[in-house]
Amino acid sequence: MKNIAVVGTGYVGLVTGTCFAETGNRVTCIDIDQEKVARLKEGHVPIYEPHLDMLFERNINAGRLHFTTDLRDGIENAEIIFLALPTPPGEDGSADLSYILGVAEELGQMMTSYKVVVDKSTVPVGTAEKVRATIEKHARVDFDVVSNPEFLREGFAVDDFLKPDRVVIGSSSIKARKIMEQLYKPFVRQGNPIIFMDEKSAELTKYAANSFLATKITFMNEVANFCELVGANIDHVRVGIGSDARIGKRFLFPGIGYGGSCFPKDVQALVKSGKEAEYDFRILEAVMQVNEQQKTALFPKIKNYYRGELKDKHFAIWGLAFKPDTDDIREAPSLYLIEKLLEAGAQITAFDPEAMKNVKNQIGDRIAYSENEYEAIEQADALIICTEWGIFRNPDFDKISAGLKDKVIFDGRNLFDLDEMTERGFYYASIGRNTIER
């Protein structure tokens, strides 16, 4: 059992703290937001993540998971301090390290015994050195700074943390490496590796991984766009290339672009880091450009179908989160499409199982919100699908037909089979496949 402090109770911090408590550690999560901490103490989980609420409640009840707004009190007995703080992109695309370095400044003044300070946030190359230098200005005790990037997929974060593909630990300290190895051993009992490296390599590993996956997604979206021009079917192409072991089956599904808190920010930050080192990531520059366009790939299809007349058209949207099984709407393609439709004078009613509250907080009542997916389509001119939630994959098509004014679907996630849509008599436009005309 180790005493752990986690500074920051956002998505990464909350999952990290809860999962470490689940393996018997005593964890104190620290946040400056008094209202948020009060709600956490009451057992309220502020984000939607499958299985997190169950583990959260269990570890609070067991006395292993604690919350405080007092940084000094939270770190006093901790041997390991995780920094899980936001690194939002600045105007120039670089990661803002002010939160991390601000806490590092305070830690240097507060630490009274040896600590391992762990960068859990996604940070640019060289951040560990900056954190170390900031703490050293005030510290009167020994400490080590470790880079330990997270590789959590929203919607699968608990499983990813408890059963990681790999654990990356960047440290030049033998003492810190041993402490981190002991901490992570319970999570890799099936033999998945704990990979040790230097701090800079660990920092770059996270950016490189996310940028590669974003590139893979974007490549498939470009191929899908080309399929539409030449009459090929992206579903067939995907299966054909995904069966190649060198490529693999994952992240090959085309759609209306990637979003979320990681891919957009991390690709942008790596490009910015490259420029600072006088290196141009030309592939990643193209990835960002293509993805920006892909987010509204359905709009010209919609506009063409209605011959440019979208004013007062009423559209139902299924799915607002950037991906299923999360309430995260950061950089969600749905929001970009909504803006385009509203600018054209359209009306929108939307449904999402988890993300509607967050959307309403962001854009208010500019669109309407429904209690379920079928209520959303009542008297709508067409259905637009933006997020591939499981409940949308096998809907009641009779209800859809009865609810819509016309049997028209624009599908940004390719949920339905083309032959089935033909048999059911829908006009069906998707990504990288022939449009089903009636």
N, C-alpha and C positions, 0 to 999 in steps of 0.2 A: 504494500500500500504506500502510495506517495501522496504528499500534499501538493496540490496543483492550484495555481491561480490562472484564470482565463480573463484577460482584459478585453472587453467588448462582447456584447451579447447579441450580435447580429446573427446572420445565417450560419457562418462558419463557427463563431464562438459558441453559440448555443448547442450546436451538434457536437462540437469538440468536447465541451464541458460535460454534457450529458453522457456521451459514450465513454469517456474516461471514468466517470462515476460508476458506470455500469460494470466496469471490471474491478471495482472495489476500492478505487482511489477516493480520497477526500478532495472535492473540487469546490472552489469558490469562484463564482463568476462576478465580474466587476463591470459596472457601467455608470456613466455620469447621469443618465436619465432616471430621475427619482421615481417618476410615475411608472416607467417600464419595469424597474426593479421591484417596486411594490406589487405589480401585477404578477411578475415572475414568482415572487415569494408566495403569492396566493395560488400558484399552480397554473397560471394562464400562459400558454405557449403562443407567442405573438406571430409565428409563421406557420404555414401549412407545410408539413413534411411527413409523409407516411411513416408511422410507427414511432415518431419522435415523442408524441404526447404520452404514450404508454411508458416509455423509458424515463421520461422526464418526471412523471408522477411517482413512479416506483423509487427513483433515487432521491427525490425530495423526502418521501415518506421514510426511507431508510436512513436519512440523515447524512447522506454522502454528497448532496448537491446543495450549495448555498449561494446566496446572492447578496451583494452589498454595493453601495455607492462610494465606499471609503477605500481608496486605493491602498493606503498605508496598512490598514487593517486587513485587507484582502490578501496582500502579499507577504505579510509578516512571517507566517509559518510555512510559506510555500517554498519548496525546493526547485520547482519548475514554474516559470511564468510564461504563458502563451500570450502573444500579442495577436489578437484577432480583430484588428481595427480596420476601418474602411480606408481604401486607397483610391478615391474617385479620380477620374481623369480630369486634368486641368484643361484650360482652353487650348493649349498646344498639344494635347493628347498624352502628356506625361503623367505618370502616377503621382498623386499628391501624397507625400509622406508626412505631412504636418501632424496628423494624429499619432502616428507611430513615434516620430521623433519627440513629440510633446510628452508622451508617456515615458519614453526613454529618459528624458531630462528629469522627470519626477522620480523614476526608479533609482537613478544614480544618487539622489539625495535621501532616499528612503531605505535602501537595502542595508541590513545590519549583519548579514551572513551570506555565504556563497549561494548564488542562484544560477540556474540555467535559464537564460532569457531566449525565448523561441519565437522567431518570426513565422507565424502561421498565415498571415495575410499574404496575398500575392503581391510581390514587390520586385522592382527592377534590380538588375545586377548591381552589386555594390551596396545594397541597403544594409546588410549585416555589418559592414565596416562602419557605416554611418551611425547605426544604433550603438555599436561598441564605442565609438569615439564620443558619442553624446553621453552615454552612461559614465564613461571614464572621467569626464570633466568633474564629476562630483563624487564618484564612488570611493569608499574607503575600505572596501572588501573585494575579494576575488569574485569573478563572475565569468561566465562564458555566454556567447551569443551563437545561436544555432539557427540555421534555415531549415524549416520543415514544411514545405509546401503541401497544401491540401489538394486532393484530386476527387472532390465530391461532386457527384451529379445530382442536381436538384431533382427530387422525386425518388432518388435512390440513395440519398446521403447517409442514412443510418446504416444500410447494408454496406455501402462503400467504406464507411469508417470501421465497422466491426469486422469486415472481411476484405481488407484492401488487396488490390492486385500487387501493390508494392508500397513500401514506405521509404521515402527519400529523406535522408538526414545529411545536411551539410554542416560540417564542423571540422576544425583542425585540432580540437581538444580531445584527447583520449578519455579524460574524465567525463566530459559532456556526452561523448558517444556512448559510453557504458551506461550512463543514466538514461539516455533516450532509448537504448536497446532494451533495457529492463522494462521501461514503460510500455513499449510496443510489442513485447514478446507475446502477450496473451492474444494479440490480434493476428498473428502470423503462424499459428500452430500447425496449419496445414501445409506450411512450407513456402509460402510466398515470401519474397525477399525483403529484407531491410537493406537498402542500398546506401552505403556511406560514400560521401564525396566532399569536396570543398564547398564553401558557402556560395561562391559565385556560380558554380555549376548547378547547385541545387536551385538557386533562384531562377536561372535560365531554363532549367528543366520544366518548370511549371509553365512559363510563357511559351516555350517551344511546343509542349504537348497541346495546349489549347489552340495555338496558332495552326498547328498541323491539322487538328480536327476541324477547325473552321475552314481551312483550305479544302479539306476533303468534301465537306458539305457544299461549299461554294462551287467546286469543280463539278459535282453532280448536278447542281442547279444550272450551270452553264450547259452541260450536256443535255439536260432536260429541255432547255430553251431551244437548243439546236434540233432536238428530236421533233419539236412542234413544227419547225420550218421544213423539215425533209420528210415528215410522215413516219418517223420511227417511233417506237414505244419505249419510254424510259424504264418501265417495269421489266421489260425483257433485257434491256442493256444492263440494268442493275444486277439482275440475277447472273447474267453472263460474266460480268467482271468481278462480282462479289464471290464467285466460286474459286477465284484465283487466290491461293493461300497468301500470296505476297501482298494482296490488296485487302482481303477480308470483307465480311458482310456488313460490318457496322458503319454507321454514319454515311450510308450511301443513299438514303431516302431523300428524294428531291422535295422541295416545298417552297415556301415563301420567305426563306432566309432564316438565319440564326439570330437569336436575341439573348436576353438574360444579362446577368451581372458579370459574367466571366469572359466569354468569347469576344464581344465587341471591345470591352475595355482592355483585355490582355493583348489582342492583336494590335490595337492602337498604341499601347504602351511599348510593345516590342519594336514597332516601327519607329517610334520616337527615340527609344534607346539607341537604335541603329543610327539614326541621324546624329545623335550626340557623339557617337563613335566614328562619324563620317562614313557610315555604311548605309546603303539603300536596300531595304527589303522590298524589292520590286514585286515579287509574288504576293506579298502580304498587302502591298498598296492596291494591287488589283483585286484581292479578296475583299477588302473593305469597300471598294467601289462597286463591285458586282453585288455584294450583299445589300448595299444600300438601295440599289435598283430592284433587287429581288423582293424586298419587303412589300412592294406595291405591284408585284407582277400580275395580280388579279385585276387591278384597276383598268388597264386597257381592254381586257377581256369583257369586263362588265360594261365599260363605256361603248365598246363596239357593238355589243348585243343590243343596247338600247339606243344605238345610233347617236350617241353623244347627249341624249336627253335624260339626265339623271335628276333633274330638279323635281322634288316631291316624290321621287321613287322611294319606296319603303323596303329596306333590306333587313333581314334577320341575320345576325352573326352568331355562330356557335364557336366559342372558344376565344378567350381574351389573354390568358397567360401565355408567356413566350413558349412554353412547352407543357405537356400534361403533368399531372401530379405535383403541381406547385401553384402558389398564388402569386408568384413573381411576375411582374409586368414590365420590368426594366428592359428597354429596347425591344419590346414585344412587337412583332410585325403587325399584329392586329391594330395597334394604335396608329401606325403609319397609314394603314389602309382606311381606317376610320376618318382620319384627317382629310384624306383625299375625297372621300365620299361626302363628308360634310361641306367641304369647299365647293363641291359640285351641286349642292342643294338637296342632297338626299337625306332621308330620315332613317334612323337605325334603332333597332331593338336587339339587345345582346343578351346572351346567357353564357355563363361559365360556372362550373361547379364550385370554384374557390376564389377566383380573382376579381369578382365584380365589385367588392368593397374597395379594393385598391384602385380599380379603374375610376370608380365614382369619386374617390378622394382626389384623383388627379385631374379628371376632366369634368367632373360634376354631372349635371343633368343635360349635357349637350346631346346625350343619347338616352334611350330608355332601357331599362333592365327588367328581365322577366324571371319568374320563379322557377321555370324549367325550360327545357329545350323546345318543347312543343308549343308552349305559350308564346315563345319568342317569334314563331313563324306565322302566327295567326294574322291573316290578311297582308302578309309581306309579299312583295313582288318576286323576291328570290331569296334563296338561302346562300349564305357565304360561310365557309368553314375555314377557320384560322388556326385552330389548335386540335390536335388529334387525341382528345380525351377518349378513354375506352368506351364511355357510354354513347359516343357518337358513331362508333364503328358498325353497329348493327341496329340501326334505328327502325322504327315502325314507319315504313315508307307510305303506308296508307294514310297515316296521320299527317305526314309531310305533304302528301298530295292534297289532302282535305284542307290543310291549313294555309298553304300558299295560294296566292291569286293565280299563279302560273307555275308549272312544274319545271323550275329553273334552279340549278345548283351550280355555284362556283366553288370548287373545292381546292383549297391551297395546300392540302396534305394528302391528296390521293387516297382517300379512305375507301372508295367504293369501286367495285368491279365494272369495267366498261360494258361487258355483255349484259350484266344485270340491269344497268341503267338504261341500256337500249331497250330491253324487254319491258321495263317499267314505264317507258315513254317520257323520260326526262330529257331536257336539254342539260347537258352535263359537261362543264369545262373544268379541266384539272391542269396539272403541271407536267409537261413533257409527254403528253398523250393526245391522241386525236380527240377533238371535241365531238361529243355525241349530239348530233343534230336530230331534230324531230321531223 
